[in-house]
Amino acid sequence: MVLEMKVPSPGESITEVEIAEWLVEDGDYVEKDQAIAEVDSDKATLELPAEASGIITLKAEEGDAVAVGAIVCLIDTSAEKPAGGDDAPKEEKVAKEEPKKEAAPAEKAPEKKETYATGTASPAAKKVLAEKGVDPKEVKGTGKDGRITKDDAVKATPSMGTPSTGSRGTERKKLSMLRRKVAERLVSVKNETAMLTTFNEVDMNPIFELRKQYKEEFKSKHGVGLGFMSFFTLAVVRALKMYPSVNSMIDGKEMISYDFCDISIAVSGPKGLMVPVIRNAENLSFRGVEAEVKRLAIRAREGEITVDEMTGGTFTITNGGVFGSMLSTPIINPPQSAILGMHNIVERPIARDGAIAIAPIMYVALSYDHRIIDGKESVGFLVAIKEALESPEELLMDGNVKKALEL
């Protein structure tokens, strides 16, 4: 019996995928549930498992765009699995089957005459060429057997630009469907939204002190670290409740506002930037946020994240600081209306209580769609985040650190 394998739907609204890579070859024997291909959709890269065991016949090439429901391969389920000896690599089999041949006596290679092609130049010519920065290989010699003479060197014209003998190769390869879709969305955001960015700075010392005091106890009890993401996520949740227009989206001529906070977290994965979503972050504690961030980050980096886990966010947090970014203007993640950018933490001089002090400072940025978020709201939102991060015990923990951290 020959089974026709069709492209399954990776998620709602996805109509086609691209064959990123075949993990098997035409004619291979595959086991049921074995990963046979990686396919790109416009939202994620997913593995395609074999639906049955048998001999596979590929019906699509790498790089082909295939509609959802189309046949990508055939599996002959009546074929028997090759014997153990057949599993040996083909190269080894050929080596075993071919009889050994006695090595023929090596023939002495004919001596090559030196020609201009080998860049042979007289000592005087070499000096002139070196002064001009000309590669001898670029000069055609007029001397005996193509030898480069001093006169040839004098007449040689150096090439325009900086002389270089290094590699100047180029490579062209097709962008993945995921990368192409990301590019389209980024351009559409710039063209279709009234995007502005407002900035502020945060004194991270209060959070540093809390983490220094409680991080070991927190990790010992909950099995996850007490990082910065829980503080920022809960600070965002608080600010979204204060400024609901930031937790809204435009749909045609209407504005949709949400009474829940689904926070998208930008994570760097093997296939590029992934943005998994923390659902109902308003109901999570510090432990809950840290556990969910860790779970989603692991799934994204191992390529196991699903389309459903990356759709439906209402606000995004991105942390360029992990790569050393001091300041940036993050681009809104459509159809959302705002995104918060975190950056690196650097000790900087600040004014505190009328004196100069050194403090760990992070610059934060809020990019927002000015069509539905006014300047007053955007600035107020970012100030609310700053206040929460600089007074976490009071504004994020209700004055009880132990209870907030579930210690």
C-alpha positions in Angstrom: 0.0 0.0 0.0 1.3 3.5 -0.9 0.5 6.2 1.6 0.2 9.8 0.3 1.6 12.2 2.8 0.0 15.7 2.7 1.1 18.9 4.3 -0.8 19.4 7.5 -2.1 22.8 8.6 0.5 24.4 11.0 -2.1 26.9 12.2 -5.1 29.1 11.4 -4.7 31.4 8.4 -1.6 29.5 7.1 -2.2 28.4 3.5 1.2 27.2 2.4 4.6 26.2 3.7 8.1 25.9 2.2 10.2 22.8 2.3 13.3 24.1 4.2 15.2 20.8 4.3 14.6 17.2 3.6 16.0 15.1 6.5 15.9 11.9 4.4 16.7 11.0 0.8 14.5 9.6 -1.9 14.3 5.8 -1.5 15.2 5.8 2.2 13.4 3.5 4.6 11.7 5.7 7.3 10.1 4.7 10.6 6.7 6.0 11.7 6.9 9.4 13.5 10.5 9.9 12.3 11.2 13.5 11.3 11.5 13.5 7.5 11.6 17.3 6.7 11.7 20.8 8.2 9.0 23.1 6.8 8.8 26.9 7.1 5.6 28.7 7.5 5.3 32.5 7.8 5.4 32.1 11.6 7.6 29.2 12.5 9.8 26.3 11.4 8.2 22.9 12.1 9.3 19.3 11.7 7.2 17.0 9.5 7.0 13.4 10.9 6.4 10.3 8.8 2.9 9.0 9.1 3.9 5.4 8.6 7.0 3.1 8.1 8.2 2.3 4.6 10.2 3.4 1.6 9.8 7.1 0.9 9.5 8.8 -2.5 9.9 12.6 -2.4 7.5 14.7 -4.4 8.9 18.2 -3.7 12.2 19.8 -3.7 13.9 21.9 -1.0 12.8 25.5 -1.4 9.5 24.6 -3.0 6.4 26.4 -1.7 3.7 23.7 -1.1 0.0 24.4 -0.4 -1.5 23.0 2.8 -3.1 19.7 1.9 -0.8 19.0 -1.1 1.1 15.7 -1.4 4.8 16.1 -0.5 5.9 12.4 -0.5 4.8 8.8 -0.9 5.5 6.0 1.6 5.3 2.4 0.4 4.1 0.7 3.6 4.4 -2.7 2.1 8.2 -2.4 1.7 10.2 -4.4 4.2 12.8 -2.8 6.4 16.3 -3.5 5.0 18.4 -6.0 6.9 21.0 -4.7 9.4 23.8 -5.1 6.9 22.0 -2.8 4.5 22.1 0.0 7.0 25.8 0.5 6.5 26.8 3.7 4.8 26.9 3.4 1.0 30.5 4.4 0.9 31.5 1.5 3.2 29.6 -1.0 1.1 31.3 0.1 -2.1 34.6 -0.1 -0.4 33.9 -3.7 0.7 32.6 -4.8 -2.7 35.4 -3.3 -4.8 38.5 -5.7 -5.0 41.7 -4.1 -4.0 43.8 -3.0 -6.9 47.5 -2.9 -6.9 48.7 0.7 -6.9 50.2 1.6 -10.2 53.8 2.9 -10.0 53.7 6.7 -9.7 54.7 8.4 -12.9 57.1 11.2 -12.6 55.3 14.5 -13.2 56.7 16.4 -16.1 58.6 19.5 -15.1 56.6 22.6 -15.7 58.2 25.6 -17.4 57.8 28.8 -15.5 55.5 31.2 -17.3 53.7 34.5 -16.7 50.8 32.5 -15.4 52.9 31.5 -12.4 53.8 35.1 -11.7 57.5 34.5 -12.3 59.3 37.9 -12.3 62.9 39.0 -12.3 64.2 40.5 -9.0 64.1 44.0 -10.4 60.6 43.5 -11.7 59.5 42.1 -8.3 60.7 45.3 -6.6 58.9 47.6 -9.0 55.7 45.6 -8.7 55.9 45.6 -4.9 56.3 49.4 -4.9 53.2 49.7 -7.1 51.2 47.2 -5.1 50.6 45.1 -8.2 50.1 41.3 -8.0 52.6 39.6 -10.4 49.8 37.2 -11.5 48.0 40.2 -13.1 51.0 41.0 -15.3 51.7 39.3 -18.7 55.4 38.9 -19.1 57.1 39.5 -22.4 60.4 37.8 -21.5 61.5 34.3 -22.3 58.9 31.7 -21.4 56.6 34.5 -20.3 59.0 35.9 -17.7 58.1 39.3 -16.3 60.8 41.8 -17.1 61.5 45.1 -15.4 60.0 46.9 -18.4 56.8 44.9 -18.0 56.7 45.9 -14.3 57.2 49.6 -15.1 54.4 49.5 -17.6 52.0 47.6 -15.3 49.1 49.7 -14.1 47.7 49.1 -10.7 44.0 48.2 -10.5 41.6 50.8 -9.2 40.8 50.7 -5.5 42.8 49.1 -2.7 45.0 46.3 -3.9 43.9 43.0 -2.4 44.8 39.4 -3.0 42.1 38.1 -0.5 39.0 36.2 -1.4 36.2 38.3 -3.0 33.6 35.5 -3.4 29.9 36.0 -3.0 27.0 33.7 -2.1 23.4 33.9 -3.0 20.7 31.9 -1.2 17.0 32.1 -0.9 15.5 33.6 2.3 13.3 31.3 4.3 9.6 31.9 4.3 9.8 32.9 7.9 12.5 35.5 7.2 10.6 36.8 4.2 7.4 37.2 6.2 9.2 38.9 9.0 10.7 41.3 6.5 7.3 42.1 5.0 5.8 42.7 8.4 8.6 45.0 9.5 8.2 47.1 6.3 4.4 47.2 6.6 4.7 48.4 10.2 7.0 51.3 9.2 4.6 52.2 6.3 1.2 51.6 7.9 1.6 52.9 11.4 2.4 56.3 12.9 5.3 54.8 15.0 7.1 57.0 17.5 9.5 56.1 20.3 9.9 57.6 23.8 12.8 56.9 26.1 13.6 56.9 29.8 16.2 55.6 32.2 15.8 53.2 35.1 18.0 53.0 38.2 18.2 49.2 38.6 19.8 49.3 42.1 16.6 48.4 44.0 16.2 45.2 41.8 19.9 44.4 42.1 19.5 44.5 45.9 16.4 42.3 46.0 18.0 39.7 43.6 21.2 39.7 45.6 19.3 39.1 48.8 16.7 36.5 47.6 17.9 34.9 44.3 19.6 31.9 45.9 16.6 31.1 48.2 14.2 31.7 45.2 16.1 29.3 42.9 16.4 26.7 45.6 12.7 26.7 46.3 11.2 27.2 42.8 13.9 25.7 40.5 14.1 28.8 38.4 16.3 32.0 38.7 15.0 35.3 39.8 15.8 37.3 36.7 14.9 40.7 35.3 12.0 39.5 33.1 9.6 38.9 36.0 10.1 42.4 37.3 9.7 43.9 33.8 6.7 41.7 32.9 4.8 42.6 36.1 5.7 46.3 35.7 4.3 46.2 32.2 1.1 44.5 33.5 0.7 47.2 36.1 1.2 50.0 33.5 -1.2 48.3 31.0 -4.0 48.5 33.6 -3.2 52.1 34.2 -3.1 53.0 30.4 -5.5 50.5 28.7 -5.1 52.2 25.3 -1.6 50.8 25.1 -3.2 47.3 25.5 -5.3 47.9 22.4 -5.2 47.4 18.6 -6.6 49.0 15.5 -8.9 46.8 13.4 -10.1 48.9 10.4 -12.1 51.8 11.8 -12.4 50.2 15.2 -10.1 50.0 18.3 -10.1 46.7 20.2 -9.1 46.9 23.9 -8.3 43.9 26.0 -8.9 43.2 29.7 -6.2 40.6 29.8 -2.4 40.9 29.3 -0.8 38.4 26.9 2.8 39.5 26.9 5.0 38.5 23.9 8.6 37.9 24.8 11.2 38.2 22.0 13.6 35.2 22.1 16.5 34.5 19.8 16.1 31.0 18.3 18.1 28.9 15.8 15.9 30.0 12.9 15.8 33.7 14.0 13.7 35.8 16.3 10.8 34.0 17.9 8.1 35.8 20.0 6.3 33.3 22.2 3.5 34.6 24.4 3.0 34.5 28.2 -0.8 34.1 28.5 -2.7 36.0 31.2 0.4 37.5 32.7 -1.8 39.5 35.0 -2.6 36.3 37.0 1.1 35.2 37.4 3.4 35.7 40.3 7.2 36.3 40.0 7.7 32.5 40.1 5.0 32.0 37.5 6.5 34.5 35.1 10.1 33.1 35.5 8.9 29.5 35.0 6.9 30.4 31.8 9.8 32.5 30.4 12.2 29.6 30.9 9.8 27.1 29.4 9.1 29.2 26.3 12.7 30.1 25.8 13.8 26.5 25.8 11.1 25.5 23.4 12.0 28.3 21.0 15.7 27.5 21.1 15.1 23.8 20.5 12.8 24.5 17.6 9.8 23.0 19.4 7.7 26.2 19.7 4.3 26.0 18.0 2.4 28.6 16.0 -0.3 28.8 18.7 2.4 29.7 21.3 3.5 32.7 19.2 0.2 34.3 18.2 -2.3 36.4 20.1 0.0 38.7 22.2 -1.3 42.1 23.2 2.1 43.7 24.1 5.7 42.8 23.4 8.9 43.0 25.5 12.3 42.7 23.7 15.7 42.7 25.4 18.5 43.9 23.2 20.6 44.2 26.3 21.6 40.6 26.3 23.5 41.3 23.0 25.1 44.5 24.4 22.7 47.1 23.0 22.8 50.5 24.8 19.8 52.0 23.1 17.4 51.2 20.2 14.0 52.0 18.7 12.2 48.6 18.7 9.7 48.1 15.9 6.1 47.3 16.9 5.0 43.6 16.6 1.8 43.8 14.5 -1.1 43.9 15.1 0.0 45.2 18.5 0.3 48.9 19.2 3.4 49.1 21.4 6.6 47.4 22.3 9.0 47.9 25.3 12.8 47.7 24.6 15.1 46.7 27.4 18.9 47.4 27.0 22.2 46.7 28.8 22.8 47.8 32.3 25.8 50.1 32.7 27.1 51.9 35.8 26.6 55.6 35.2 26.8 58.8 37.3 23.4 60.1 38.4 22.2 62.8 40.8 20.7 61.2 43.9 19.6 63.3 47.0 21.6 66.3 45.7 24.8 64.4 45.2 26.5 62.5 42.4 26.3 58.7 42.8 27.2 55.7 40.6 24.2 53.5 39.8 23.4 50.6 37.4 21.3 52.3 34.8 19.2 50.8 32.0 17.8 52.9 29.2 14.3 51.8 28.2 12.4 52.6 25.0 8.7 52.4 24.2 7.7 52.4 20.5 4.0 53.0 20.0 1.4 53.6 17.3 0.5 57.3 17.6 -2.9 56.6 15.9 -4.4 55.3 19.1 -1.8 56.1 21.8 -1.2 59.8 22.5 2.1 61.2 23.7 0.7 61.8 27.2 -0.3 58.1 27.5 3.0 56.8 26.0 5.1 58.9 28.3 2.9 58.1 31.3 3.1 54.4 30.5 6.9 54.4 30.4 7.1 56.5 33.6 4.8 54.0 35.3 7.2 51.2 34.4 10.2 53.2 35.6 8.4 53.9 39.0 7.6 50.2 39.4 11.1 49.1 38.7 12.7 51.7 41.0 10.2 50.9 43.8 9.5 47.2 43.3 8.9 46.3 46.9 6.1 48.9 47.2 4.5 48.8 43.7 5.1 45.2 42.6 5.2 43.3 45.9 2.6 45.1 48.1 5.3 45.7 50.7 5.8 42.0 51.4 8.8 40.6 49.5 8.7 37.1 51.0 5.0 36.7 50.1 5.5 38.0 46.6 8.4 35.6 45.9 6.5 32.8 47.7 9.4 32.1 50.0 
